[in-house]
């Protein structure tokens, strides 16, 4: 309980400062202190019989593949979801209420596609849904990477609808796949782990992408005039959306390594015990 907050908060701080400079003393302090605390946290957790977070579940290769893919998709998706309101308010000049209304189609598209993803998951599994969903998300982010200060609202809403549809199609199947891939004896301990990991990953995504945005805006701003500042901000958003699109595309490719989780192993027979014929016929 002491090491986890130190590890995650200092790493998030280091990642955020890294957007300005990866060699600064504040960045190195955050990364080093957070990294050491994270290593100590892992060692302590593995030594406890009832740990705060059950890290032994990562011994399942199917679980590890699924949760890493979920993390990659969360970085791209939730990081971009923070950037879009910033663009709409800082570049387009919309109010907070107007921005919320513009974002509404994304939520509606997610609400429509999520039940569809759930039904398809039972039939075809997580891999094709994750591939298609993350492919749609990456396409939407590539569209956003070319927007300007004068881009029409229709194109932005189209990209938002694509992101929402891709999110609903892929996130629920991925989360269900992770639960199904966990060793049966550890299933009850998986939910706290995945919930905590999602919060940490989302905080890293926000810190990392906003830090990257700040650095790109600074690099692309060549003058002090209003047009120079606007151009630098738009270019910074373009570069950051492009980075998020590349991360989503990486997730799309990683989805190809997913496989259906192995069935729970049959109970071992005691020495000299003969198998039940009825059970064998059932198999």
C-alpha positions as CSV (number, residue, x, y, z in Angstrom):
1,X,0.0,0.0,0.0
2,X,3.0,2.3,0.5
3,X,5.0,1.3,-2.6
4,X,2.2,1.2,-5.1
5,X,1.2,4.9,-4.9
6,X,4.9,6.0,-4.9
7,X,5.6,3.8,-8.0
8,X,2.7,4.8,-10.1
9,X,2.5,8.5,-9.2
10,X,6.3,9.0,-9.7
11,X,6.3,7.1,-13.0
12,X,3.3,9.2,-14.2
13,X,5.1,12.3,-13.2
14,X,8.2,11.2,-15.0
15,X,6.3,10.4,-18.2
16,X,4.6,13.8,-18.0
17,X,7.8,15.7,-17.6
18,X,9.4,13.6,-20.4
19,X,7.2,15.4,-22.8
20,X,9.4,18.5,-22.2
21,X,12.7,16.8,-21.7
22,X,13.7,13.2,-21.1
23,X,17.1,14.2,-19.7
24,X,16.0,16.8,-17.2
25,X,16.5,16.1,-13.5
26,X,12.8,16.1,-12.7
27,X,12.1,13.5,-15.4
28,X,14.9,11.3,-14.3
29,X,14.0,11.6,-10.7
30,X,10.4,10.6,-11.4
31,X,11.4,7.6,-13.6
32,X,14.1,6.3,-11.3
33,X,12.2,6.7,-8.1
34,X,9.1,5.2,-9.6
35,X,10.9,2.4,-11.3
36,X,12.7,1.3,-8.1
37,X,9.4,1.5,-6.2
38,X,7.7,-0.6,-8.9
39,X,10.4,-3.3,-8.7
40,X,10.1,-3.4,-4.9
41,X,6.3,-3.5,-5.2
42,X,6.5,-6.5,-7.5
43,X,8.9,-8.3,-5.3
44,X,6.8,-7.7,-2.2
45,X,3.6,-8.8,-3.9
46,X,5.1,-12.0,-5.2
47,X,6.3,-13.0,-1.7
48,X,2.8,-12.5,-0.1
49,X,0.4,-15.4,-0.1
50,X,-2.6,-12.9,-0.3
51,X,-1.1,-9.9,-2.2
52,X,-2.8,-6.6,-2.8
53,X,-2.7,-7.3,-6.5
54,X,-2.4,-10.8,-7.8
55,X,0.6,-10.6,-10.2
56,X,0.9,-14.4,-10.5
57,X,-1.9,-14.3,-13.1
58,X,0.7,-13.0,-15.6
59,X,2.1,-16.6,-15.7
60,X,-0.8,-17.2,-18.2
61,X,0.5,-16.3,-21.6
62,X,-3.1,-15.8,-22.9
63,X,-3.9,-13.4,-20.0
64,X,-0.6,-11.5,-20.6
65,X,-1.3,-11.1,-24.3
66,X,-4.8,-9.9,-23.7
67,X,-4.0,-7.4,-21.0
68,X,-1.0,-5.9,-22.9
69,X,-3.3,-5.4,-25.9
70,X,-5.9,-3.8,-23.7
71,X,-3.3,-1.5,-22.3
72,X,-2.1,-0.4,-25.8
73,X,-5.7,0.3,-26.9
74,X,-6.4,2.2,-23.7
75,X,-3.3,4.4,-24.2
76,X,-4.4,5.3,-27.8
77,X,-8.1,5.7,-27.0
78,X,-8.3,7.4,-23.7
79,X,-5.3,9.6,-24.5
80,X,-7.0,10.8,-27.7
81,X,-10.3,11.4,-25.8
82,X,-8.4,14.0,-23.7
83,X,-7.0,15.7,-26.7
84,X,-10.2,16.2,-28.7
85,X,-11.9,18.5,-26.1
86,X,-8.7,20.5,-25.9
87,X,-8.6,20.9,-29.7
88,X,-12.3,21.9,-29.9
89,X,-12.0,24.5,-27.1
90,X,-8.5,25.9,-27.8
91,X,-8.4,25.8,-31.6
92,X,-12.1,25.9,-32.7
93,X,-13.2,28.1,-29.8
94,X,-16.2,26.1,-28.6
95,X,-17.5,26.4,-25.1
96,X,-17.4,23.5,-22.7
97,X,-21.2,22.8,-23.2
98,X,-20.8,22.9,-27.0
99,X,-17.8,20.6,-26.8
100,X,-19.8,18.1,-24.7
101,X,-22.6,18.1,-27.3
102,X,-20.1,17.5,-30.1
103,X,-18.7,14.5,-28.3
104,X,-22.2,13.0,-27.7
105,X,-22.2,11.0,-31.0
106,X,-19.1,9.2,-29.9
107,X,-20.8,8.0,-26.8
108,X,-24.0,7.0,-28.8
109,X,-21.9,5.0,-31.3
110,X,-20.2,3.2,-28.4
111,X,-23.5,2.4,-26.9
112,X,-24.8,1.0,-30.2
113,X,-21.7,-1.1,-30.9
114,X,-21.1,-2.5,-27.4
115,X,-24.0,-5.0,-27.4
116,X,-23.1,-6.0,-31.0
117,X,-19.5,-6.7,-29.8
118,X,-20.9,-8.8,-26.9
119,X,-23.0,-10.9,-29.2
120,X,-20.3,-11.4,-31.8
121,X,-17.7,-12.3,-29.1
122,X,-19.7,-15.4,-28.2
123,X,-19.6,-16.5,-31.8
124,X,-16.2,-15.5,-33.1
125,X,-14.0,-14.6,-30.1
126,X,-12.0,-11.5,-29.3
127,X,-9.4,-11.5,-32.0
128,X,-11.4,-10.4,-35.0
129,X,-13.4,-7.9,-33.0
130,X,-10.2,-6.4,-31.5
131,X,-8.6,-6.2,-35.0
132,X,-11.6,-4.5,-36.6
133,X,-12.3,-2.2,-33.6
134,X,-8.7,-1.0,-33.3
135,X,-8.5,-0.7,-37.0
136,X,-11.4,1.7,-37.0
137,X,-10.0,3.6,-34.1
138,X,-6.6,4.0,-35.8
139,X,-8.4,5.2,-39.0
140,X,-10.3,7.8,-37.0
141,X,-7.1,9.0,-35.4
142,X,-5.3,9.2,-38.7
143,X,-8.2,11.4,-39.9
144,X,-7.7,13.7,-36.9
145,X,-4.0,13.9,-37.5
146,X,-4.7,16.0,-40.6
147,X,-7.2,18.5,-39.2
148,X,-6.6,22.2,-39.3
149,X,-8.1,25.3,-37.6
150,X,-10.7,25.4,-40.4
151,X,-11.7,21.7,-40.5
152,X,-15.4,21.3,-40.8
153,X,-17.4,19.9,-37.8
154,X,-18.8,17.1,-40.0
155,X,-15.4,15.5,-40.4
156,X,-14.6,15.7,-36.7
157,X,-17.9,14.2,-35.7
158,X,-17.4,11.4,-38.3
159,X,-14.0,10.6,-36.7
160,X,-15.6,10.7,-33.2
161,X,-18.3,8.2,-34.3
162,X,-15.7,5.9,-35.7
163,X,-13.8,6.0,-32.4
164,X,-16.9,5.3,-30.4
165,X,-17.9,2.4,-32.6
166,X,-14.4,0.9,-32.6
167,X,-14.3,1.3,-28.8
168,X,-17.6,-0.4,-28.2
169,X,-16.7,-3.2,-30.6
170,X,-13.3,-4.0,-29.1
171,X,-13.0,-3.0,-25.4
172,X,-15.7,-5.3,-24.0
173,X,-14.5,-8.4,-25.9
174,X,-10.9,-7.6,-24.8
175,X,-11.9,-7.3,-21.2
176,X,-13.9,-10.5,-21.3
177,X,-11.1,-12.3,-23.0
178,X,-8.7,-11.2,-20.2
179,X,-11.1,-12.6,-17.6
180,X,-11.5,-15.9,-19.5
181,X,-7.7,-16.3,-19.9
182,X,-6.9,-16.0,-16.2
183,X,-6.2,-19.2,-14.3
184,X,-9.5,-20.4,-12.8
185,X,-8.1,-20.4,-9.2
186,X,-7.2,-16.7,-9.6
187,X,-10.3,-15.4,-11.4
188,X,-11.7,-13.8,-8.3
189,X,-8.5,-11.8,-7.9
190,X,-8.2,-10.6,-11.5
191,X,-10.9,-7.9,-11.4
192,X,-9.0,-5.7,-8.8
193,X,-5.8,-6.1,-10.9
194,X,-7.4,-5.1,-14.2
195,X,-9.2,-2.2,-12.7
196,X,-6.1,-0.9,-10.9
197,X,-4.0,-1.4,-14.1
198,X,-6.5,0.4,-16.2
199,X,-6.4,3.5,-14.0
200,X,-2.6,3.5,-14.0
201,X,-2.4,3.0,-17.8
202,X,-5.0,5.8,-18.5
203,X,-3.1,8.2,-16.2
204,X,0.1,7.3,-18.1
205,X,-1.7,7.9,-21.4
206,X,-3.0,11.3,-20.4
207,X,0.3,12.3,-18.9
208,X,2.4,11.1,-21.8
209,X,0.2,12.4,-24.7
210,X,-0.4,15.8,-23.1
211,X,3.3,16.1,-22.4
212,X,4.1,15.2,-26.0
213,X,1.5,17.7,-27.2
214,X,3.1,20.5,-25.1
215,X,6.6,19.7,-26.5
216,X,5.3,19.6,-30.1
217,X,3.4,22.8,-29.8
218,X,6.6,24.5,-28.5
219,X,8.7,23.0,-31.3
220,X,6.2,24.0,-34.0
221,X,5.6,27.5,-32.8
222,X,8.2,29.7,-34.8
223,X,7.0,33.2,-33.9
224,X,5.0,35.2,-31.4
225,X,2.3,36.3,-33.7
226,X,-1.3,35.0,-33.4
227,X,-1.1,33.0,-36.6
228,X,2.2,31.5,-35.6
229,X,0.8,30.4,-32.3
230,X,-2.3,28.9,-33.9
231,X,-0.2,27.1,-36.5
232,X,2.1,25.7,-33.8
233,X,-0.9,24.5,-31.8
234,X,-2.5,22.8,-34.8
235,X,0.7,21.2,-35.8
236,X,1.2,19.9,-32.2
237,X,-2.3,18.4,-32.2
238,X,-1.6,16.8,-35.6
239,X,1.6,15.2,-34.4
240,X,0.0,13.9,-31.2
241,X,-3.0,12.5,-33.0
242,X,-0.6,10.8,-35.4
243,X,1.3,9.2,-32.5
244,X,-2.0,8.0,-31.0
245,X,-3.0,6.6,-34.4
246,X,0.3,4.7,-34.6
247,X,-0.3,3.2,-31.1
248,X,-3.8,2.1,-32.1
249,X,-2.4,0.6,-35.3
250,X,0.2,-1.3,-33.2
251,X,-2.7,-2.6,-31.1
252,X,-4.5,-3.7,-34.2
253,X,-1.5,-5.7,-35.3
254,X,-1.0,-7.1,-31.8
255,X,-4.6,-8.4,-31.8
256,X,-3.5,-11.0,-34.3
257,X,-1.5,-12.9,-31.6
258,X,-4.7,-13.4,-29.5
259,X,-6.0,-16.9,-29.2
260,X,-8.8,-18.6,-27.5
261,X,-7.9,-19.2,-23.8
262,X,-7.1,-22.8,-23.0
263,X,-9.8,-24.8,-21.3
264,X,-9.4,-25.4,-17.6
265,X,-7.2,-28.4,-17.0
266,X,-9.0,-31.6,-15.9
267,X,-8.5,-32.6,-12.3
268,X,-5.5,-35.0,-11.9
269,X,-6.3,-38.6,-11.1
270,X,-4.9,-40.0,-7.9
271,X,-2.2,-42.6,-8.2
272,X,-3.8,-45.9,-9.3
273,X,-7.2,-44.4,-9.9
274,X,-8.9,-45.4,-13.1
275,X,-10.8,-42.8,-15.2
276,X,-14.5,-42.8,-15.2
277,X,-15.8,-44.3,-18.5
278,X,-18.8,-41.9,-18.5
279,X,-16.4,-38.9,-18.2
280,X,-14.2,-40.3,-21.0
281,X,-17.3,-40.6,-23.3
282,X,-18.3,-37.1,-22.4
283,X,-14.9,-35.9,-23.6
